[in-house]
């Protein structure tokens, strides 16, 4: 089960990072990041979410998170 979480999380994270403009314009502009980071903060926020998904899947698969 952990290996499926690892592969799925890594793929989803890579897709979020790769298609950040689609997520930015079609899902949400993430006003929290726009407010605190400034112009372009929404794109940076989506990239951070993608990285966190990848790291979370690694921790869930190889660590003791779940």
PDB file with SEQRES, HELIX, SHEET and CRYST1 records, atoms N, CA, C and O in Angstrom:
SEQRES   1 A   66  UNK UNK UNK UNK UNK UNK UNK UNK UNK UNK UNK UNK UNK          
SEQRES   2 A   66  UNK UNK UNK UNK UNK UNK UNK UNK UNK UNK UNK UNK UNK          
SEQRES   3 A   66  UNK UNK UNK UNK UNK UNK UNK UNK UNK UNK UNK UNK UNK          
SEQRES   4 A   66  UNK UNK UNK UNK UNK UNK UNK UNK UNK UNK UNK UNK UNK          
SEQRES   5 A   66  UNK UNK UNK UNK UNK UNK UNK UNK UNK UNK UNK UNK UNK          
SEQRES   6 A   66  UNK                                                          
HELIX    1 AA1 UNK A    2  UNK A   18  1                                  17    
HELIX    2 AA2 UNK A   20  UNK A   26  1                                   7    
HELIX    3 AA3 UNK A   31  UNK A   37  1                                   7    
HELIX    4 AA4 UNK A   41  UNK A   62  1                                  22    
CRYST1    1.000    1.000    1.000  90.00  90.00  90.00 P 1           1          
ATOM      1  N   UNK A   1       0.817  -1.200   0.000  1.00  0.00           N  
ATOM      2  CA  UNK A   1       0.000   0.000   0.000  1.00  0.00           C  
ATOM      3  C   UNK A   1       0.858   1.260   0.000  1.00  0.00           C  
ATOM      4  O   UNK A   1       0.540   2.243  -0.670  1.00  0.00           O  
ATOM      5  N   UNK A   2       1.964   1.215   0.771  1.00  0.00           N  
ATOM      6  CA  UNK A   2       2.818   2.397   0.855  1.00  0.00           C  
ATOM      7  C   UNK A   2       3.450   2.746  -0.488  1.00  0.00           C  
ATOM      8  O   UNK A   2       3.640   3.920  -0.806  1.00  0.00           O  
ATOM      9  N   UNK A   3       3.771   1.728  -1.268  1.00  0.00           N  
ATOM     10  CA  UNK A   3       4.407   1.989  -2.556  1.00  0.00           C  
ATOM     11  C   UNK A   3       3.427   2.670  -3.514  1.00  0.00           C  
ATOM     12  O   UNK A   3       3.835   3.482  -4.345  1.00  0.00           O  
ATOM     13  N   UNK A   4       2.136   2.342  -3.401  1.00  0.00           N  
ATOM     14  CA  UNK A   4       1.135   3.019  -4.226  1.00  0.00           C  
ATOM     15  C   UNK A   4       0.995   4.482  -3.833  1.00  0.00           C  
ATOM     16  O   UNK A   4       0.854   5.351  -4.694  1.00  0.00           O  
ATOM     17  N   UNK A   5       1.034   4.757  -2.524  1.00  0.00           N  
ATOM     18  CA  UNK A   5       0.994   6.143  -2.049  1.00  0.00           C  
ATOM     19  C   UNK A   5       2.214   6.893  -2.557  1.00  0.00           C  
ATOM     20  O   UNK A   5       2.109   8.051  -2.962  1.00  0.00           O  
ATOM     21  N   UNK A   6       3.361   6.245  -2.538  1.00  0.00           N  
ATOM     22  CA  UNK A   6       4.594   6.862  -3.022  1.00  0.00           C  
ATOM     23  C   UNK A   6       4.475   7.232  -4.496  1.00  0.00           C  
ATOM     24  O   UNK A   6       4.742   8.375  -4.868  1.00  0.00           O  
ATOM     25  N   UNK A   7       4.078   6.282  -5.340  1.00  0.00           N  
ATOM     26  CA  UNK A   7       3.988   6.551  -6.771  1.00  0.00           C  
ATOM     27  C   UNK A   7       2.894   7.567  -7.100  1.00  0.00           C  
ATOM     28  O   UNK A   7       3.109   8.472  -7.906  1.00  0.00           O  
ATOM     29  N   UNK A   8       1.735   7.421  -6.485  1.00  0.00           N  
ATOM     30  CA  UNK A   8       0.632   8.346  -6.760  1.00  0.00           C  
ATOM     31  C   UNK A   8       0.978   9.758  -6.303  1.00  0.00           C  
ATOM     32  O   UNK A   8       0.738  10.718  -7.036  1.00  0.00           O  
ATOM     33  N   UNK A   9       1.534   9.898  -5.113  1.00  0.00           N  
ATOM     34  CA  UNK A   9       1.892  11.216  -4.610  1.00  0.00           C  
ATOM     35  C   UNK A   9       2.984  11.879  -5.433  1.00  0.00           C  
ATOM     36  O   UNK A   9       2.931  13.080  -5.696  1.00  0.00           O  
ATOM     37  N   UNK A  10       3.963  11.100  -5.834  1.00  0.00           N  
ATOM     38  CA  UNK A  10       5.038  11.645  -6.656  1.00  0.00           C  
ATOM     39  C   UNK A  10       4.510  12.093  -8.014  1.00  0.00           C  
ATOM     40  O   UNK A  10       4.885  13.162  -8.497  1.00  0.00           O  
ATOM     41  N   UNK A  11       3.661  11.306  -8.627  1.00  0.00           N  
ATOM     42  CA  UNK A  11       3.107  11.668  -9.924  1.00  0.00           C  
ATOM     43  C   UNK A  11       2.229  12.903  -9.807  1.00  0.00           C  
ATOM     44  O   UNK A  11       2.328  13.810 -10.634  1.00  0.00           O  
ATOM     45  N   UNK A  12       1.373  12.954  -8.796  1.00  0.00           N  
ATOM     46  CA  UNK A  12       0.501  14.125  -8.613  1.00  0.00           C  
ATOM     47  C   UNK A  12       1.339  15.371  -8.342  1.00  0.00           C  
ATOM     48  O   UNK A  12       1.051  16.433  -8.895  1.00  0.00           O  
ATOM     49  N   UNK A  13       2.366  15.264  -7.505  1.00  0.00           N  
ATOM     50  CA  UNK A  13       3.226  16.406  -7.227  1.00  0.00           C  
ATOM     51  C   UNK A  13       3.949  16.908  -8.460  1.00  0.00           C  
ATOM     52  O   UNK A  13       4.046  18.115  -8.678  1.00  0.00           O  
ATOM     53  N   UNK A  14       4.455  15.994  -9.264  1.00  0.00           N  
ATOM     54  CA  UNK A  14       5.136  16.384 -10.498  1.00  0.00           C  
ATOM     55  C   UNK A  14       4.159  17.049 -11.457  1.00  0.00           C  
ATOM     56  O   UNK A  14       4.510  18.030 -12.113  1.00  0.00           O  
ATOM     57  N   UNK A  15       2.939  16.528 -11.549  1.00  0.00           N  
ATOM     58  CA  UNK A  15       1.942  17.147 -12.428  1.00  0.00           C  
ATOM     59  C   UNK A  15       1.560  18.548 -11.949  1.00  0.00           C  
ATOM     60  O   UNK A  15       1.359  19.446 -12.767  1.00  0.00           O  
ATOM     61  N   UNK A  16       1.457  18.740 -10.636  1.00  0.00           N  
ATOM     62  CA  UNK A  16       1.153  20.076 -10.110  1.00  0.00           C  
ATOM     63  C   UNK A  16       2.275  21.047 -10.460  1.00  0.00           C  
ATOM     64  O   UNK A  16       2.013  22.175 -10.875  1.00  0.00           O  
ATOM     65  N   UNK A  17       3.516  20.616 -10.295  1.00  0.00           N  
ATOM     66  CA  UNK A  17       4.644  21.491 -10.605  1.00  0.00           C  
ATOM     67  C   UNK A  17       4.727  21.749 -12.107  1.00  0.00           C  
ATOM     68  O   UNK A  17       5.010  22.871 -12.529  1.00  0.00           O  
ATOM     69  N   UNK A  18       4.486  20.729 -12.904  1.00  0.00           N  
ATOM     70  CA  UNK A  18       4.605  20.872 -14.372  1.00  0.00           C  
ATOM     71  C   UNK A  18       3.498  21.749 -14.950  1.00  0.00           C  
ATOM     72  O   UNK A  18       3.766  22.583 -15.815  1.00  0.00           O  
ATOM     73  N   UNK A  19       2.266  21.577 -14.489  1.00  0.00           N  
ATOM     74  CA  UNK A  19       1.132  22.313 -15.032  1.00  0.00           C  
ATOM     75  C   UNK A  19       0.642  23.371 -14.043  1.00  0.00           C  
ATOM     76  O   UNK A  19      -0.561  23.510 -13.822  1.00  0.00           O  
ATOM     77  N   UNK A  20       1.569  24.108 -13.458  1.00  0.00           N  
ATOM     78  CA  UNK A  20       1.223  25.088 -12.438  1.00  0.00           C  
ATOM     79  C   UNK A  20       0.322  26.184 -12.996  1.00  0.00           C  
ATOM     80  O   UNK A  20      -0.548  26.677 -12.278  1.00  0.00           O  
ATOM     81  N   UNK A  21       0.503  26.578 -14.245  1.00  0.00           N  
ATOM     82  CA  UNK A  21      -0.341  27.647 -14.804  1.00  0.00           C  
ATOM     83  C   UNK A  21      -1.787  27.184 -14.950  1.00  0.00           C  
ATOM     84  O   UNK A  21      -2.706  27.977 -14.745  1.00  0.00           O  
ATOM     85  N   UNK A  22      -2.007  25.914 -15.301  1.00  0.00           N  
ATOM     86  CA  UNK A  22      -3.374  25.417 -15.396  1.00  0.00           C  
ATOM     87  C   UNK A  22      -4.039  25.435 -14.025  1.00  0.00           C  
ATOM     88  O   UNK A  22      -5.179  25.881 -13.897  1.00  0.00           O  
ATOM     89  N   UNK A  23      -3.343  24.959 -13.005  1.00  0.00           N  
ATOM     90  CA  UNK A  23      -3.893  24.980 -11.651  1.00  0.00           C  
ATOM     91  C   UNK A  23      -4.153  26.410 -11.197  1.00  0.00           C  
ATOM     92  O   UNK A  23      -5.164  26.684 -10.549  1.00  0.00           O  
ATOM     93  N   UNK A  24      -3.247  27.322 -11.532  1.00  0.00           N  
ATOM     94  CA  UNK A  24      -3.380  28.719 -11.114  1.00  0.00           C  
ATOM     95  C   UNK A  24      -4.632  29.355 -11.708  1.00  0.00           C  
ATOM     96  O   UNK A  24      -5.376  30.031 -10.998  1.00  0.00           O  
ATOM     97  N   UNK A  25      -4.874  29.147 -13.001  1.00  0.00           N  
ATOM     98  CA  UNK A  25      -5.999  29.802 -13.666  1.00  0.00           C  
ATOM     99  C   UNK A  25      -7.321  29.044 -13.549  1.00  0.00           C  
ATOM    100  O   UNK A  25      -8.381  29.667 -13.590  1.00  0.00           O  
ATOM    101  N   UNK A  26      -7.287  27.720 -13.406  1.00  0.00           N  
ATOM    102  CA  UNK A  26      -8.520  26.940 -13.412  1.00  0.00           C  
ATOM    103  C   UNK A  26      -8.975  26.459 -12.048  1.00  0.00           C  
ATOM    104  O   UNK A  26     -10.163  26.196 -11.863  1.00  0.00           O  
ATOM    105  N   UNK A  27      -8.081  26.336 -11.096  1.00  0.00           N  
ATOM    106  CA  UNK A  27      -8.465  25.845  -9.772  1.00  0.00           C  
ATOM    107  C   UNK A  27      -8.575  26.998  -8.801  1.00  0.00           C  
ATOM    108  O   UNK A  27      -9.658  27.272  -8.284  1.00  0.00           O  
ATOM    109  N   UNK A  28      -7.470  27.681  -8.545  1.00  0.00           N  
ATOM    110  CA  UNK A  28      -7.486  28.802  -7.607  1.00  0.00           C  
ATOM    111  C   UNK A  28      -6.211  29.609  -7.760  1.00  0.00           C  
ATOM    112  O   UNK A  28      -5.163  29.069  -8.115  1.00  0.00           O  
ATOM    113  N   UNK A  29      -6.303  30.901  -7.492  1.00  0.00           N  
ATOM    114  CA  UNK A  29      -5.126  31.756  -7.522  1.00  0.00           C  
ATOM    115  C   UNK A  29      -4.445  31.825  -6.168  1.00  0.00           C  
ATOM    116  O   UNK A  29      -3.437  32.517  -6.027  1.00  0.00           O  
ATOM    117  N   UNK A  30      -4.968  31.126  -5.167  1.00  0.00           N  
ATOM    118  CA  UNK A  30      -4.404  31.052  -3.824  1.00  0.00           C  
ATOM    119  C   UNK A  30      -4.139  32.450  -3.250  1.00  0.00           C  
ATOM    120  O   UNK A  30      -2.989  32.881  -3.164  1.00  0.00           O  
ATOM    121  N   UNK A  31      -5.203  33.151  -2.859  1.00  0.00           N  
ATOM    122  CA  UNK A  31      -5.037  34.526  -2.384  1.00  0.00           C  
ATOM    123  C   UNK A  31      -4.153  34.660  -1.152  1.00  0.00           C  
ATOM    124  O   UNK A  31      -3.560  35.718  -0.941  1.00  0.00           O  
ATOM    125  N   UNK A  32      -4.049  33.615  -0.331  1.00  0.00           N  
ATOM    126  CA  UNK A  32      -3.171  33.678   0.832  1.00  0.00           C  
ATOM    127  C   UNK A  32      -1.728  33.937   0.396  1.00  0.00           C  
ATOM    128  O   UNK A  32      -1.055  34.810   0.944  1.00  0.00           O  
ATOM    129  N   UNK A  33      -1.258  33.170  -0.597  1.00  0.00           N  
ATOM    130  CA  UNK A  33       0.106  33.339  -1.082  1.00  0.00           C  
ATOM    131  C   UNK A  33       0.259  34.655  -1.831  1.00  0.00           C  
ATOM    132  O   UNK A  33       1.301  35.302  -1.727  1.00  0.00           O  
ATOM    133  N   UNK A  34      -0.752  35.059  -2.579  1.00  0.00           N  
ATOM    134  CA  UNK A  34      -0.697  36.343  -3.281  1.00  0.00           C  
ATOM    135  C   UNK A  34      -0.565  37.494  -2.292  1.00  0.00           C  
ATOM    136  O   UNK A  34       0.140  38.467  -2.561  1.00  0.00           O  
ATOM    137  N   UNK A  35      -1.231  37.392  -1.166  1.00  0.00           N  
ATOM    138  CA  UNK A  35      -1.210  38.454  -0.169  1.00  0.00           C  
ATOM    139  C   UNK A  35       0.140  38.545   0.528  1.00  0.00           C  
ATOM    140  O   UNK A  35       0.661  39.644   0.719  1.00  0.00           O  
ATOM    141  N   UNK A  36       0.709  37.420   0.906  1.00  0.00           N  
ATOM    142  CA  UNK A  36       1.911  37.442   1.727  1.00  0.00           C  
ATOM    143  C   UNK A  36       3.215  37.358   0.933  1.00  0.00           C  
ATOM    144  O   UNK A  36       4.242  37.856   1.393  1.00  0.00           O  
ATOM    145  N   UNK A  37       3.195  36.749  -0.231  1.00  0.00           N  
ATOM    146  CA  UNK A  37       4.416  36.670  -1.040  1.00  0.00           C  
ATOM    147  C   UNK A  37       4.460  37.817  -2.041  1.00  0.00           C  
ATOM    148  O   UNK A  37       5.537  38.324  -2.356  1.00  0.00           O  
ATOM    149  N   UNK A  38       3.309  38.227  -2.537  1.00  0.00           N  
ATOM    150  CA  UNK A  38       3.269  39.315  -3.503  1.00  0.00           C  
ATOM    151  C   UNK A  38       2.925  38.804  -4.888  1.00  0.00           C  
ATOM    152  O   UNK A  38       2.367  37.718  -5.046  1.00  0.00           O  
ATOM    153  N   UNK A  39       3.267  39.604  -5.892  1.00  0.00           N  
ATOM    154  CA  UNK A  39       2.957  39.257  -7.276  1.00  0.00           C  
ATOM    155  C   UNK A  39       3.626  37.940  -7.642  1.00  0.00           C  
ATOM    156  O   UNK A  39       4.825  37.765  -7.421  1.00  0.00           O  
ATOM    157  N   UNK A  40       2.860  37.024  -8.195  1.00  0.00           N  
ATOM    158  CA  UNK A  40       3.372  35.703  -8.543  1.00  0.00           C  
ATOM    159  C   UNK A  40       3.348  34.728  -7.381  1.00  0.00           C  
ATOM    160  O   UNK A  40       3.852  33.611  -7.498  1.00  0.00           O  
ATOM    161  N   UNK A  41       2.774  35.134  -6.274  1.00  0.00           N  
ATOM    162  CA  UNK A  41       2.742  34.271  -5.099  1.00  0.00           C  
ATOM    163  C   UNK A  41       1.856  33.058  -5.279  1.00  0.00           C  
ATOM    164  O   UNK A  41       2.109  32.011  -4.683  1.00  0.00           O  
ATOM    165  N   UNK A  42       0.814  33.183  -6.098  1.00  0.00           N  
ATOM    166  CA  UNK A  42      -0.063  32.042  -6.344  1.00  0.00           C  
ATOM    167  C   UNK A  42       0.649  30.923  -7.074  1.00  0.00           C  
ATOM    168  O   UNK A  42       0.454  29.746  -6.770  1.00  0.00           O  
ATOM    169  N   UNK A  43       1.483  31.296  -8.047  1.00  0.00           N  
ATOM    170  CA  UNK A  43       2.260  30.294  -8.781  1.00  0.00           C  
ATOM    171  C   UNK A  43       3.268  29.639  -7.841  1.00  0.00           C  
ATOM    172  O   UNK A  43       3.446  28.421  -7.857  1.00  0.00           O  
ATOM    173  N   UNK A  44       3.919  30.451  -7.030  1.00  0.00           N  
ATOM    174  CA  UNK A  44       4.862  29.913  -6.053  1.00  0.00           C  
ATOM    175  C   UNK A  44       4.148  29.007  -5.062  1.00  0.00           C  
ATOM    176  O   UNK A  44       4.685  27.972  -4.668  1.00  0.00           O  
ATOM    177  N   UNK A  45       2.939  29.388  -4.656  1.00  0.00           N  
ATOM    178  CA  UNK A  45       2.162  28.563  -3.743  1.00  0.00           C  
ATOM    179  C   UNK A  45       1.829  27.212  -4.333  1.00  0.00           C  
ATOM    180  O   UNK A  45       1.921  26.195  -3.645  1.00  0.00           O  
ATOM    181  N   UNK A  46       1.442  27.186  -5.604  1.00  0.00           N  
ATOM    182  CA  UNK A  46       1.142  25.897  -6.241  1.00  0.00           C  
ATOM    183  C   UNK A  46       2.391  25.040  -6.344  1.00  0.00           C  
ATOM    184  O   UNK A  46       2.323  23.823  -6.169  1.00  0.00           O  
ATOM    185  N   UNK A  47       3.530  25.660  -6.627  1.00  0.00           N  
ATOM    186  CA  UNK A  47       4.776  24.882  -6.680  1.00  0.00           C  
ATOM    187  C   UNK A  47       5.126  24.320  -5.302  1.00  0.00           C  
ATOM    188  O   UNK A  47       5.577  23.180  -5.192  1.00  0.00           O  
ATOM    189  N   UNK A  48       4.919  25.119  -4.249  1.00  0.00           N  
ATOM    190  CA  UNK A  48       5.162  24.627  -2.896  1.00  0.00           C  
ATOM    191  C   UNK A  48       4.229  23.467  -2.540  1.00  0.00           C  
ATOM    192  O   UNK A  48       4.648  22.504  -1.899  1.00  0.00           O  
ATOM    193  N   UNK A  49       2.977  23.562  -2.955  1.00  0.00           N  
ATOM    194  CA  UNK A  49       2.030  22.467  -2.716  1.00  0.00           C  
ATOM    195  C   UNK A  49       2.492  21.200  -3.435  1.00  0.00           C  
ATOM    196  O   UNK A  49       2.418  20.107  -2.873  1.00  0.00           O  
ATOM    197  N   UNK A  50       2.967  21.338  -4.671  1.00  0.00           N  
ATOM    198  CA  UNK A  50       3.484  20.185  -5.404  1.00  0.00           C  
ATOM    199  C   UNK A  50       4.666  19.544  -4.711  1.00  0.00           C  
ATOM    200  O   UNK A  50       4.749  18.319  -4.622  1.00  0.00           O  
ATOM    201  N   UNK A  51       5.583  20.363  -4.219  1.00  0.00           N  
ATOM    202  CA  UNK A  51       6.748  19.832  -3.501  1.00  0.00           C  
ATOM    203  C   UNK A  51       6.312  19.159  -2.209  1.00  0.00           C  
ATOM    204  O   UNK A  51       6.829  18.097  -1.859  1.00  0.00           O  
ATOM    205  N   UNK A  52       5.369  19.763  -1.496  1.00  0.00           N  
ATOM    206  CA  UNK A  52       4.885  19.166  -0.249  1.00  0.00           C  
ATOM    207  C   UNK A  52       4.177  17.836  -0.491  1.00  0.00           C  
ATOM    208  O   UNK A  52       4.285  16.921   0.325  1.00  0.00           O  
ATOM    209  N   UNK A  53       3.454  17.721  -1.603  1.00  0.00           N  
ATOM    210  CA  UNK A  53       2.809  16.444  -1.940  1.00  0.00           C  
ATOM    211  C   UNK A  53       3.872  15.374  -2.193  1.00  0.00           C  
ATOM    212  O   UNK A  53       3.732  14.236  -1.743  1.00  0.00           O  
ATOM    213  N   UNK A  54       4.932  15.740  -2.911  1.00  0.00           N  
ATOM    214  CA  UNK A  54       6.002  14.782  -3.185  1.00  0.00           C  
ATOM    215  C   UNK A  54       6.698  14.370  -1.890  1.00  0.00           C  
ATOM    216  O   UNK A  54       6.910  13.183  -1.645  1.00  0.00           O  
ATOM    217  N   UNK A  55       7.052  15.348  -1.065  1.00  0.00           N  
ATOM    218  CA  UNK A  55       7.728  15.038   0.204  1.00  0.00           C  
ATOM    219  C   UNK A  55       6.815  14.217   1.111  1.00  0.00           C  
ATOM    220  O   UNK A  55       7.269  13.280   1.767  1.00  0.00           O  
ATOM    221  N   UNK A  56       5.536  14.565   1.150  1.00  0.00           N  
ATOM    222  CA  UNK A  56       4.591  13.806   1.971  1.00  0.00           C  
ATOM    223  C   UNK A  56       4.453  12.371   1.515  1.00  0.00           C  
ATOM    224  O   UNK A  56       4.331  11.465   2.340  1.00  0.00           O  
ATOM    225  N   UNK A  57       4.470  12.154   0.217  1.00  0.00           N  
ATOM    226  CA  UNK A  57       4.374  10.777  -0.270  1.00  0.00           C  
ATOM    227  C   UNK A  57       5.637   9.987   0.052  1.00  0.00           C  
ATOM    228  O   UNK A  57       5.559   8.795   0.349  1.00  0.00           O  
ATOM    229  N   UNK A  58       6.794  10.630  -0.001  1.00  0.00           N  
ATOM    230  CA  UNK A  58       8.044   9.959   0.380  1.00  0.00           C  
ATOM    231  C   UNK A  58       8.022   9.598   1.853  1.00  0.00           C  
ATOM    232  O   UNK A  58       8.405   8.491   2.231  1.00  0.00           O  
ATOM    233  N   UNK A  59       7.571  10.535   2.690  1.00  0.00           N  
ATOM    234  CA  UNK A  59       7.528  10.265   4.129  1.00  0.00           C  
ATOM    235  C   UNK A  59       6.514   9.165   4.434  1.00  0.00           C  
ATOM    236  O   UNK A  59       6.764   8.305   5.279  1.00  0.00           O  
ATOM    237  N   UNK A  60       5.377   9.192   3.753  1.00  0.00           N  
ATOM    238  CA  UNK A  60       4.355   8.169   3.989  1.00  0.00           C  
ATOM    239  C   UNK A  60       4.843   6.791   3.540  1.00  0.00           C  
ATOM    240  O   UNK A  60       4.510   5.783   4.163  1.00  0.00           O  
ATOM    241  N   UNK A  61       5.622   6.744   2.476  1.00  0.00           N  
ATOM    242  CA  UNK A  61       6.071   5.455   1.979  1.00  0.00           C  
ATOM    243  C   UNK A  61       7.269   4.906   2.729  1.00  0.00           C  
ATOM    244  O   UNK A  61       7.338   3.707   2.999  1.00  0.00           O  
ATOM    245  N   UNK A  62       8.217   5.776   3.069  1.00  0.00           N  
ATOM    246  CA  UNK A  62       9.464   5.290   3.641  1.00  0.00           C  
ATOM    247  C   UNK A  62       9.646   5.681   5.100  1.00  0.00           C  
ATOM    248  O   UNK A  62      10.548   5.176   5.769  1.00  0.00           O  
ATOM    249  N   UNK A  63       8.797   6.577   5.600  1.00  0.00           N  
ATOM    250  CA  UNK A  63       8.901   6.989   6.986  1.00  0.00           C  
ATOM    251  C   UNK A  63       7.860   6.301   7.838  1.00  0.00           C  
ATOM    252  O   UNK A  63       7.452   5.173   7.560  1.00  0.00           O  
ATOM    253  N   UNK A  64       7.442   6.982   8.864  1.00  0.00           N  
ATOM    254  CA  UNK A  64       6.456   6.412   9.781  1.00  0.00           C  
ATOM    255  C   UNK A  64       5.294   7.379   9.961  1.00  0.00           C  
ATOM    256  O   UNK A  64       4.827   7.599  11.078  1.00  0.00           O  
ATOM    257  N   UNK A  65       4.830   7.957   8.854  1.00  0.00           N  
ATOM    258  CA  UNK A  65       3.750   8.947   8.914  1.00  0.00           C  
ATOM    259  C   UNK A  65       2.384   8.297   9.041  1.00  0.00           C  
ATOM    260  O   UNK A  65       1.553   8.763   9.821  1.00  0.00           O  
ATOM    261  N   UNK A  66       2.132   7.227   8.289  1.00  0.00           N  
ATOM    262  CA  UNK A  66       0.805   6.583   8.327  1.00  0.00           C  
ATOM    263  C   UNK A  66       0.789   5.415   9.274  1.00  0.00           C  
ATOM    264  O   UNK A  66      -0.241   4.760   9.430  1.00  0.00           O  
TER     265      UNK A  66                                                      
END                                                                             
